[in-house]
Amino acid sequence: MRIASLLAASVAALGLLAGSFAAPAPAAEAAPRARWLLVADAPAHDVAVVDASTGRITGTLPGAALGTHAGVIQMGHGRVAFVDEAGPRLDVVDIASSGVPRIASSTPISAIAGAWTRAGWIADDPGHRFVAVGSDLDGSTAQQVTVLDTRTGVARTATIRTSEVTLATTGERGTEEMETFLVGSPLRLVVSAGGRLDAYDVASILGGDTAPAPVASTPLGAYPHGPVADARGTVIGSTLYDGIETVPLTRGGFGASVSRAYPEPAVQSYRPRMAPDGETAVGTQTGTGPGAPTLLTSSSMRGRGVASVALGSGTSTRAVVTPGYAAAVVTAGGVDTLSLVARGRAGLYDGAVTTVR
């Protein structure tokens, strides 16, 4: 695997490994400096670990077809989880201090809701013990979620029922992608199910219930595509067709939601990440206004704050975020421009912009 050829082929660089970006602030400050970059060449079925400072490949997982739609979750201390679509299976991988990856567990994903196409979304709980993988079976209201207890190795797959809705993008009837969350106390599996969020009891699923009934439901806005949860698993949210919606978790289900329109005209399809403070979601969007600029949008999980900063027109990467700045790369005319957006006084990433070409 050669890094230059990977970048030219638009390969996904999926995150720096060391501690979790979703960790609360004290843990984030105590975490070691991120060092390893996980790079996936999905078409070639190859995953590599790269030294972020030198570009040197330190280890590979040959044969792994990383599910780039579901992506990778960082579980702290050099541990990551992703779906290997060659299985399909859920792989939990430990990255040693030398940068060599080792598969800690590999859990087959059984297709119980229909022919498997790909994983939709992947999530873990705030304690990084449990992992959930949701299916993305196009056009079907029968989906499935596999839940893994990484401590005991127990994994169970359950059928999840969703609903057709009038799609905000086309005005026609259809299904939306099913987002997944592992949040709350007691621990719940929460999914977007077509116009609503449904919560399921994780203990029941791991106990063998393959067709669980929701224990709570609440309405959700149109066309969710960008799930995010605060570091403590007490508030979840999503980027929707026309704005951002967050919903607090209660012991009995859900609290009152908060909705905010996007500050600038934009499509919702971006992958927000949680800032190290555990309470600020950050991601890139494609604007729909004049020039269709890439926007870096940040929003509070606990208030109504939201801000967008234009980074210029072109094709953008997903955002990365640190305590002091957020960053993304925009490519236009064969030129890559890295933009670093400083964190503002209110906690959103809407401060000074530094560009590097």
N, C-alpha and C positions, 0 to 999 in steps of 0.2 A: 504494500500500500504506500503510494507516494503522496505526500500532502499536497504538492503543487497540482497534481492531476485531480485530486479530490476536490479542491477548491474550484477548479475550472469546471468540474462536473456538477457544481452546486450541491455538494455534499453537506449534510447537516452537522454543524459543530454544536454539541448538545450540552455543554456546561462545564464549568470549572469545579473540580472536586476537592472539597475540604469542608466539613461542616455543611449545614443546610442553609440556603438563602432564606428559608422560611422560619428560621429559628428566632426566638425572641431576642431583643437587643442585648441582654447580658451574655447570652450564649454566643451570639454572633461576635461580640467583641473579644470573647475568650478563645474563639476558634482559631486554628492555625491558618496561615495565609493559603489561599487556594493555589494549587500547583498543577493539577492534572486536568487536561482537556480531553473529553470523550468525543471522538470523531467517528461518524458512521457513514459508510458507503453502502447504503441500503441495496441498490441494484446489484452490487458485487458481493453481497452477503459478507461484509467485513466490518468489524468494529475495532478501533484502535484507541489506545491511551497515549496521549502526547504530552510531553513536558511543555508547559505553557511558556516557559522562558526561553527554551532553545529550539522548539519544534521537533525534537527528537522523539521518535516512536519508542515507547518503553515496553509495550506489550500489545497483543492482539487477541481477539476472540474470533477466529476464522469460522466462517459458516453461519455467523449470526446475521439475520436479516432484521435489523432494528426497526421496529414500528415507528416511523417518524411522525405519524399523525398523533399517536398517543404520547410520544416523546419519552423523556426520562425524568424520573423523580430522584432527588438527592435526599438520602436518608441519614446523612451525617457520618463523620468518621470514615470518609472514603467509600461509603456504601451507596450504590445506586440500584435502581430497578427499572426494567423496561420489558416490553413484549418482543420476543423473537418470533416474527411472523413465519419463519421457516417451520415452526412447530405446528400450530402456534403454542408458545409456552411463555410463562412469566419467569424471567431470569432475575435473580438478585445477585449482584456482583460486588465483591470487595476489591478495592484498589489498595495494594500494599504500599508501604512507604517508598518502595523502589519503583512504583509505577506499574507493577505487574498486576493484571486483573485475574481474579479467581472467581469462578461461579460458585457462590455459596449455596444456592438452591435453584433448581429448574423445575417449574411446576407446569405440567401439561394443561392446556385449556380445552376442556371438552365442549364440543358444539352441541348444545342441547336446545337452542332456540331456532336453529336453522343452519344452513351452510355458512361456515365462517368466511367472512370477507376480510376484515381487519379489526384491530382494536380501535375504539373511539377515543377514550380518555382513561388515564391512569391516575390514581391518587393514593396517598398514605395518610395515616392518622397523625395527630400532633406528636405522639410518642414514637413514631417511626417503627411501630411493631407490625401493624397490619397494612396490607396493600390490596387495592381493589382495581380490577381491570374491567371496563365495560365494553360491550361489543358495538359495532357500527354496521348493522345490517340494513342497508339502504331500502327504504320503502316499507319496512316492516314495523308493526307495533309490538312484536314479540322480540325482545332483546334479552341479553344475559349479562350477569356480572359474576366474575370469579373473585372470591375473597381469600387471601392467604394470611395465616398467622405465622410470621417468620420465626417466632420463638419455638413453637411446637411443630411447625411444618404442616399443620392441618390446613387444607384448602377445600373449599366447596364452591360450586357454581349453581346459581339460582336464575330462574327465568323471571324477567321483569316485564311488566305490561306498560306500554306507553300509549299515547293517543294521537290520532291525526289532528292536524290543525290547519287553518288557512295560513299558508306561508306568507310572511311579510315581504319576501323577495319577489314572489311571482303572483300572489293573489289566488293561487290554486291550492287545493287540498293536498296535504302530504305530511311527511314526518320530519321532525327535527333531530339533530344529533343528541344522543343521551350523554349528558355530563355526569361525572361521578365524584362523590365526596365521601370522606370518612371523618366524621365530626361528631361533636356533642357528647354529653354524659347522661345516661349510658351511651356507649358508642353506637352511632347510627350510620348506615349506608344511605346517603341521600343522592337521588338521581333527578335530572330534569326529564320530565315524562310527557312533554307536549302541553304547554300552557300551564304547567304546575311543577312543583317540587314534591316528590314522594320520599318519605323516610322509612327505612326498614331496620329491624333489630339485627345487628351483626351477630350477636350470640345465637340467635335463632338460625341464621343462615349457616354459621359454622357448626351448629348442632345437627344440620342435615336437612333443613327445610328448603327444598328446591323450588317451591312455588310460594314464596312468602307474600303476605298481604301487608300493605303499608300500615304503619302505626300512626302516621300523621301526613297531612298534605297541606300545601298552600299555593296560591296562584303565583305564576311567574310570567314575565313579559315575553314578547315575541322574539324568536330566533336566537336563543342563547348560543354563544360560541366563544367561550373564554372563561372557564371556571376558575375561581380563586377562593381561598379560605384563609382567614387570619391564622397566625401561628398557634393560637390556643384552641382552635377549632370551635369558636363560639359564634363566628359570623361567616357566612358564605356569600358568594355573589357571582355575577356573570356579566360579560359584555353582551348587550342585546342588539337588536336591529337599530335602535335609535338612542341608546343610552346605557347606563350602568345601573344594575339593581343589586342591592345587598339585603340579606335577610338574617337576623339573629336567630340562634338556636336556643330553645328553652328545653327544660326537662321533659315537657309534654309534647314538644314539637317545634313550632316556629313562632317567632314574634312578628311585629309589624315591619314590613319591608320599607326600604328607602330607595327611591328612583331618582336618577339625575340624567338629564339630557347631555349628549356630548357637547363640549364647548365649541367644536368646529364640525362642519358636515363631514361625516366619515362612515365607512363600513365598519361593522362590528368585529370582523374576522381578524382578531389578533390574539396573541397568547400572553396574557398578563403574568407577571412574576411578582412574588411577594418580596418587598424590601426587607432588609435585616431588622427593621423595627417591628416586623410582624403585623403591621397594620396598614401599610400603603401598597396598593397594587400598581404595577407599572407595565406598560406594554406599548407596542407600535401598532398604528392603524394606517390605512390608506385613506387619505382625504378624498372627498367627492366635490370639493369646491374648486375654484379656478386653479389650474396647474396640478390638481390632484397631489398635493404634497404628502409626504410621509409625516405622520404625527406621532410624537411620543406623549402618551396620555398617562397621567397618574391620578389615582383616586383614593380617598380614605375609606376604610372599611367601617369606620365608626361615626362618620359625620357626612356632611353633604359636599365636602370639598372635592373638586375635580378640576384638572387643568390639562391643556394640550399645548405642545410646543412644536412648531413646524420645523422639519429638518431638511426640506428640499424634496424635489420630485425624483422618483426612481423606484427601484426594487429594494425593499428593506429586509434586514434580518429581524429576528426577534430581539427584544430588549434584554439587556443585563442590568443589574442594579446593585449598587453598593451603598454604604451609609451616607456617602457624600455626593454621589452622582449616579445617573443612569446613562446608558449608552446604547447606540445602535449604529449599524452601517447601512448607508444608502448607496446603491450602485446605479449610475446613469452614464450612458455613453462610454462604457468600459472603464469608468473611473469609480473607485471606492472612496467614500467619504465617511470617516468615523466622526460621529457627533457625541460629545460628552455634555450632558445637561446637569447643571448643579442643582442640588436640593435647596429649595427656598425656605424662608423662615417659617412658613405655615406647615412645613413637612412634605409638601408636594414637590415633584421634580419639575420646576418651572423657572429655574434661575438662569444664570449666564450659560451660554452655549459656546463650547470650544470645539472647533473642527480640525480634523487631521486628514490630509489627503495623501 
